[in-house]
Amino acid sequence: MSSAPIPKICIALLADVLLCGAAAAPPVQPGGAAPAPQDTAPILHICAAKKEPPFSLEDGSGYENKIATALAQAVNRKPQFVWSDKPAIYLVRDFLDKKLCDVVIGLDTGDSRVLTTAPYFRSGYVFVSRADRDLSLHSWSDPVLKSFGHVAVSFGSPSEVMLKEIGLYEEDMAYLYSLVNFRSPRNQYTQVEPSRMISEVISGNADLAVAFAPEVARYVKSSTVPLRMTLIDDDAKRSDGEKITQRYDQSVGVRRDDQALLDELNAGLGRAKPKIDAILVSEGIPALPVTN
């Protein structure tokens, strides 16, 4: 028995179904594998210096790089670093303000150039000495400081201010300039590398290094020579009575017109806190309770 012919309208409908099915199916790659799903997560563009250890390094090993990644994940964004060859002090002016990126990590809370998130940690300046010196220093008012020869500090820091206040700066100035090959910080950005400050203490060239703890904690922790790092009491004052703050809250900065992103990051900081705390512990950074 021969089959009845299929009506033309049915053939047309069957063709439409087959075509629709083919359009809905994902294209098959050679070897029969379907393509990997596309990552549709929004991007968080992070301003970062290529070479400013221990904060930021192009290989992502800076502790601020790790904090930025943890925060991006907490707000369900893909972290993408926008790298700068310039020092981090120029990131707001040359990158954030020009909308080349979205955030700057590790700014002082309340930085007037930006909107800052709630602080995600607080730390302070520290005295670093060789453990075999058995120094017990906690305050700039300790008279033993005046007996020291070389003290390694950063240019423009509260430590440099306090060296001047206690009368050590003039004698120490030539030594400090030697640490940067006598380049003047007045005409170009010049800074003593944190690792250099610690190596000077290790070698005995400096009696003491005074720095913001996050700058030097990594090098203190990794030193094969036992070192002592102590937080400085927040009681330093200039001769005119003005307080020289020794402790600072750290926040993430966004552009001043980006309140929506600020709110998003503030919500994410709570979720990211366990990872951020673990990063700080791994780095050896002494953390204090935040002030707000």
N, C-alpha and C positions, 0 to 999 in steps of 0.2 A: 504494500500500500504506500502510495506516494504522500509526502507531507504537504499540507496546505501551505500556500505561499504566505509569508509574513507581510502584513500590511505595511506600506511605506511609512506611515505615521509612527508605527512601533519601532521601525528601524531607526528613525530619526530620534525618537525618545531614548532608545538604547544607546545611541552614539553620544547623546548629551550626558547621560549618566556616566558613561565611561570617561568622557572628557573631564567632567567635574571631579570624578575620582582621581584622575591623573593630576589635576591642578592642585588638589588638596594634599596629595602625598608629597613629602619632602624629596628633593632630588637625591638620587643614590650616587655616592662617590664610587670611583673605581675600587673594585674589590668588594662591593656590596655594603659598605659602611655608610650610615647616615651621617650628615654633617653635625659637628658639635654645636650645642645650643649657644646662641650669642649672649654675651654678658651685657645685660641692659641696665646694670646698676649705675646711677649717676656718679659722676666723678667729683672728688674733692681735690682741687688743685692746691698743692702745698708749696709755699715759697721756702726754699732751702739753699744754704750755701754748700758748694761742692766740697770745700776743704776747710772746715772749721771744727776740728776735733776738740773736745769729745761730743760737742753738740750735734754736728751734722757732717756727714761724709757721703760722697756720691755712691758708695757701695751700700748705703742704708744702715751702717753700723753705728751712727751717732745716736745717742740716747733720745734726742728730740725727734729723730726720724722714726724711731720705734714708737714713741708716744703718739706721733701724728698718725701712724698706721693703725694703732689701737683705737684712736678716736674715730677715724674714718670708718672702720669696721663697725663701731658702736652705733653710727648713724646710717648704716647700710649704704655706704658710699665706697667707691673704688679709689684708693689713694693713688695720686699721680703727682710726683714731685716735679716742680719747675725749678731747675738748678741755676744757681748764679755763681759766676766766677768771682764776684765781689764779696767782701766780708758781710756778715749777717746784718750789721748796723744799717746797710743800705737797702734791705729787703722791702721795708715799708715804702720808702720813697720811689724806688726804681722798679718794683714788681707789684706789690699789693695795690698801691695807688693808681698804677697804670692798668689795672685789671688783667695782669698776666697770670695771677693766681688768686686764691680765695682766702688763705689763712697764713699767718705767721705764728710759729710755735715759740713758746718761751719768752714772752714779753712780760715786763712787770705789770701787775694788775693796776689798772687805771692809767696806763700809758695814753697820753692825750692825743696821740696821732691816730688812734684807732678806737674801735669798740673792743673791750676785752671781756672774755668770758669770766665766769666765776673761777677763782683760783683752783688749780688741780694739785698744787703742792706748794709748800713754803720751806725755804731753807735760808741759810745765812753765811756770812763770812767766817772763815776758819783760820786758826793758826796751825801751821804744819811744821813739825820739827822731827829730827831723828829721835827715835825712842830712847836711844842710849844717852841722850842729853838729859832725860828725866825732867823735862820742863813741865810745869803745871800752869799754863797760861790760859786765862779766860777773858781778860779785859785789857783794853788799851791803857788803862790807868796803872797797870802793873809796872813798878819801877824797874824791874829787871830788863824790860825792853830797851832802856837807854844804854845798857851795857853791850848791846849787840853791835856787830860790825855790819855785815851785808844782810839786807832783808829784801826778798824778791816780792814785788807787787806788780799789778797791772797799772798802766798809765790811765789816768782819769778815774780811777776807782776810789771808793771810800778809804781803801788801805793807803793809797798815795796821799790822800788828804790828811789822814791821821799820822803818817810819817812826818809830815810837815808840822803838825800840831805838837808832836813830842820832841821835835828838834833833831830828827835823824835824817831828814831828806837831803840836806845839802851834802853831807858826807856820803850818802848812799847814791846820789844822782849819777855819778860817773859809772858806778857799777851797773845800775839799771840800764843806762844807755849802751853799755857793753853787751848786754843781753840781746840787743836788737841791732848790733853792728853799727852803733852810733848814728842810726837814722833818727831824725827829729820827728816826734809825733805831732809837731805843730804844723808841718807842711804837707803831711800825707798820713794816711791811716797806718799807724805803727803800733804793734802790741806785742808784749812778751807772751810767748806761747805757754799755755798752762803746763804742758809736759816739761818745758824748760825750767819753770819755776821749781817743780818738784825734783828734777834732776840736779838742780843746784843745791838743794837741801841734802839730797842723797850723797852727793860728792863732798859735802862740807864747805862748798864755796859760799853758801848762804847759811846763816844761823837759823833763818826762819823764812817761810813763805806765807803770805797772807792773801787769800783769794776767796771768791765766792765758791762755796763747797761743790756745786755741780761742775765747776770748771776743772777741779783737780781731783775729785774723789776717785775717778777711774785710775789715775796714776798712783795715788796713794795705795789703793787696794792692790794693784799689780806689782808694787815695788818689792824687790827681793830683800831690800834693807828695811827692817821694821821702822815704821814712821808713826808719829802720834798726830792725830787731827782732832782739834777741839773747836767747837762752836764758840764764837766770841759773844760775850754778853752784849746785849743791845743797849749799852749805856754810854756810848762814845759821844763826846761833845767837842765842839770847837771852843777856842778861847773866848768867843763872844757869846757862848751859851747855846748856839745852834746845834741841834742833834744831828749826828752823822749816822744814818740808819745802817745797821749791820744785817738786817733780816728782811727778806722780800718774798711776797707771794708771786707765783708765776701763773700766767694765763695764756690763752690763745687769742690772737688779735685778728679782727676782720675789719673791712672797710666801714667807715662811720655811717654809711647809708645802707648797710646790710644787716638790719635788725633781724630779718627772717633767719639768716644763717646763724647769727649769734644765738637765737632761741633754740635752733636745732642742735647746735654744739653744746649748749648748756644742758639740754636734755640728755645728750649722749655721754657727757662727762661722768654722770653717775653710773652708767652701764660700763664705761671703760675703766672706772676706778680700780678694780682688782688688777687689771693688766698694767695700768700705769704704776700702781704701788709696787708691783713685782719688778718692773723695769728699774725703778729707783733703788730698790733693795739690791738688785743685781749689779747696779752701777756703783753701789756703796755710798750713795748720797744720803746724808743725814736729813731727815724730813721733820718738820715741826708742824703743829696744828695751824691750819690756815686761819686768817683773822676774820674772814667773812664768807 
